[in-house]
Amino acid sequence: MRTAMETQPQQDAESDSALPTTPCSVVWSRGHAYVLEGFRARWVGRDDRGRPHAISGAEMQRRGWTFTRTA
């Protein structure tokens, strides 16, 4: 089985930073990991205090995201 990193190692200029659409995809935003919930099409992660945090795809685009964790 291939992971998202193996099939899409980096965002390319042509995709114009399009978010992945495969359920259970993982992206990083502002130092936190977010997982795409397939049945609700929302990104779920944890805030700075460890509380559950859900955001929409549009909000994720505004915040900025990457496939890899940044320092």
HELIX and SHEET records of a PDB file:
HELIX    1   1 ALA A    4  THR A    7  1                                   4    
HELIX    2   2 ALA A   13  SER A   15  5                                   3    
HELIX    3   3 GLY A   57  ARG A   63  1                                   7    
SHEET    1   A 4 VAL A  26  SER A  29  0                                        
SHEET    2   A 4 HIS A  32  GLU A  37 -1                                        
SHEET    3   A 4 ARG A  42  ARG A  46 -1                                        
SHEET    4   A 4 PRO A  52  ILE A  55 -1                                        
END                                                                             
